[in-house]
Amino acid sequence: MEPRDLLTELERKVHELQAFNEIGRTLAGTLDIHEVLALIMQKMSSVLRPDHWSLLLVDELKNDLVFEIAVGEGAERLKSMRLPIGEGVAGSVAATGEPLLVSDVRADPRFAARFDDASGMVTGSLLAVPLRSKGRVLGVIELVNPRGGHPFDEADRRTLEALADYAAIAIDNARAYERIRELTLRDEHTGLFNSRHLWRQLELEVERTARTGRPFSLVFVDLDHFKQVNDTHGHQAGSAVLLEVGELLRACIRTLDVPVRYGGDEFVVLLPETDQAHALQVAERIRAAMEEARFLRSAGLALPLTASFGLATCPDDGDTAEKVVHAADAAMYRVKASTRNAVRQAGSQGP
């Protein structure tokens, strides 16, 4: 090896070691997957210097790849596209779990030209490596067209595989943390959020309302005569009814709304960006769906069940989380003490 080539190689190794050291420190200090992946991709770009690069993650439900990060000419147009497992070079890497180094993609039958057509770039040399963890492929890092005119080589592949190992660790750690976090915020019987999560979200909503002036609403739901279900059919049937009520709530609300099992047979629905009039419509929709539904059909029963509803809106009925919850709870108890199977707004007249 010529002295100049040897010096270049040594400089590259020093650069790689510095990158690995910084990534290792970041991995030890954070569980924020976006922060770690952004650093990994930044270091990969500075060490390997591709014109375009992307990180694709496996969507196991749909059996395809989605662009988590894409950088380069036309990259924004790629982020909405999906790549079936097995299609293209990246799809082949996801399917086999093996890296691919392609000097000229036009001579490779695995190349999927539709992504060049969408982005406007022209792919020449391409390097793709899998993100592997515990025998599974989590995603693929793909580099396109190294600067300098020469194709990617085996040294580039080894470097990228080492960086991919770091990325896989980051993804695994972040997902494990998120699973544990979800367990602490979910009710084990219904899968809905629990009261701990509700109070955390309420504080955020109160702050947002104070800052923007836009309201949010809270619907308190208490099942009518639920004790009779447990007394007549047993606690196992009662738990199954609570699960079905949770499913009914989810079916009646938006994805941004927050359904909560508050405790016992009480539920709460937090409605962000929702004024009193629209919250009343949501509560009535849930009430009507409850009245119409018949529960435990899968067990050969068809139990009728209704609920009492209380509604409060911030800031009209309170400017703190505690005041809003108290107002909705009090409105619900007024229904419980009179007609049941109805919705009452906080502050409204009546029994």
Secondary structure in CASP SS format (residue, H / E / C, confidence):
PFRMAT SS
TARGET T0000
AUTHOR 0000-0000-0000
METHOD secondary structure of the structure
MODEL  1
M C 1.00
E C 1.00
P H 1.00
R H 1.00
D H 1.00
L H 1.00
L H 1.00
T H 1.00
E H 1.00
L H 1.00
E H 1.00
R H 1.00
K H 1.00
V H 1.00
H H 1.00
E H 1.00
L H 1.00
Q H 1.00
A H 1.00
F H 1.00
N H 1.00
E H 1.00
I H 1.00
G H 1.00
R H 1.00
T H 1.00
L H 1.00
A H 1.00
G H 1.00
T C 1.00
L C 1.00
D C 1.00
I H 1.00
H H 1.00
E H 1.00
V H 1.00
L H 1.00
A H 1.00
L H 1.00
I H 1.00
M H 1.00
Q H 1.00
K H 1.00
M H 1.00
S H 1.00
S H 1.00
V H 1.00
L H 1.00
R C 1.00
P E 1.00
D E 1.00
H E 1.00
W E 1.00
S E 1.00
L E 1.00
L E 1.00
L E 1.00
V E 1.00
D E 1.00
E C 1.00
L C 1.00
K C 1.00
N C 1.00
D E 1.00
L E 1.00
V E 1.00
F E 1.00
E E 1.00
I E 1.00
A E 1.00
V E 1.00
G C 1.00
E C 1.00
G C 1.00
A H 1.00
E H 1.00
R H 1.00
L H 1.00
K C 1.00
S C 1.00
M C 1.00
R E 1.00
L E 1.00
P E 1.00
I C 1.00
G C 1.00
E C 1.00
G H 1.00
V H 1.00
A H 1.00
G H 1.00
S H 1.00
V H 1.00
A H 1.00
A H 1.00
T H 1.00
G C 1.00
E C 1.00
P C 1.00
L E 1.00
L E 1.00
V E 1.00
S C 1.00
D C 1.00
V H 1.00
R H 1.00
A H 1.00
D C 1.00
P C 1.00
R C 1.00
F C 1.00
A C 1.00
A C 1.00
R H 1.00
F H 1.00
D H 1.00
D H 1.00
A H 1.00
S H 1.00
G C 1.00
M C 1.00
V C 1.00
T C 1.00
G C 1.00
S C 1.00
L E 1.00
L E 1.00
A E 1.00
V E 1.00
P E 1.00
L E 1.00
R E 1.00
S E 1.00
K C 1.00
G C 1.00
R E 1.00
V E 1.00
L E 1.00
G E 1.00
V E 1.00
I E 1.00
E E 1.00
L E 1.00
V E 1.00
N E 1.00
P E 1.00
R C 1.00
G C 1.00
G C 1.00
H C 1.00
P C 1.00
F C 1.00
D C 1.00
E H 1.00
A H 1.00
D H 1.00
R H 1.00
R H 1.00
T H 1.00
L H 1.00
E H 1.00
A H 1.00
L H 1.00
A H 1.00
D H 1.00
Y H 1.00
A H 1.00
A H 1.00
I H 1.00
A H 1.00
I H 1.00
D H 1.00
N H 1.00
A H 1.00
R H 1.00
A H 1.00
Y H 1.00
E H 1.00
R H 1.00
I H 1.00
R H 1.00
E H 1.00
L H 1.00
T H 1.00
L H 1.00
R E 1.00
D C 1.00
E C 1.00
H C 1.00
T C 1.00
G C 1.00
L C 1.00
F E 1.00
N C 1.00
S H 1.00
R H 1.00
H H 1.00
L H 1.00
W H 1.00
R H 1.00
Q H 1.00
L H 1.00
E H 1.00
L H 1.00
E H 1.00
V H 1.00
E H 1.00
R H 1.00
T H 1.00
A H 1.00
R H 1.00
T H 1.00
G C 1.00
R C 1.00
P C 1.00
F E 1.00
S E 1.00
L E 1.00
V E 1.00
F E 1.00
V E 1.00
D E 1.00
L E 1.00
D C 1.00
H C 1.00
F H 1.00
K H 1.00
Q H 1.00
V H 1.00
N H 1.00
D H 1.00
T H 1.00
H H 1.00
G C 1.00
H H 1.00
Q H 1.00
A H 1.00
G H 1.00
S H 1.00
A H 1.00
V H 1.00
L H 1.00
L H 1.00
E H 1.00
V H 1.00
G H 1.00
E H 1.00
L H 1.00
L H 1.00
R H 1.00
A H 1.00
C H 1.00
I C 1.00
R C 1.00
T C 1.00
L C 1.00
D C 1.00
V E 1.00
P E 1.00
V E 1.00
R E 1.00
Y E 1.00
G E 1.00
G C 1.00
D C 1.00
E E 1.00
F E 1.00
V E 1.00
V E 1.00
L E 1.00
L E 1.00
P C 1.00
E C 1.00
T C 1.00
D C 1.00
Q H 1.00
A H 1.00
H H 1.00
A H 1.00
L H 1.00
Q H 1.00
V H 1.00
A H 1.00
E H 1.00
R H 1.00
I H 1.00
R H 1.00
A H 1.00
A H 1.00
M H 1.00
E H 1.00
E H 1.00
A C 1.00
R C 1.00
F E 1.00
L C 1.00
R H 1.00
S H 1.00
A H 1.00
G C 1.00
L C 1.00
A C 1.00
L E 1.00
P C 1.00
L C 1.00
T C 1.00
A E 1.00
S E 1.00
F E 1.00
G E 1.00
L E 1.00
A E 1.00
T E 1.00
C E 1.00
P C 1.00
D C 1.00
D C 1.00
G C 1.00
D C 1.00
T C 1.00
A H 1.00
E H 1.00
K H 1.00
V H 1.00
V H 1.00
H H 1.00
A H 1.00
A H 1.00
D H 1.00
A H 1.00
A H 1.00
M H 1.00
Y H 1.00
R H 1.00
V H 1.00
K H 1.00
A C 1.00
S C 1.00
T C 1.00
R C 1.00
N C 1.00
A C 1.00
V E 1.00
R E 1.00
Q E 1.00
A C 1.00
G C 1.00
S C 1.00
Q C 1.00
G C 1.00
P C 1.00
END
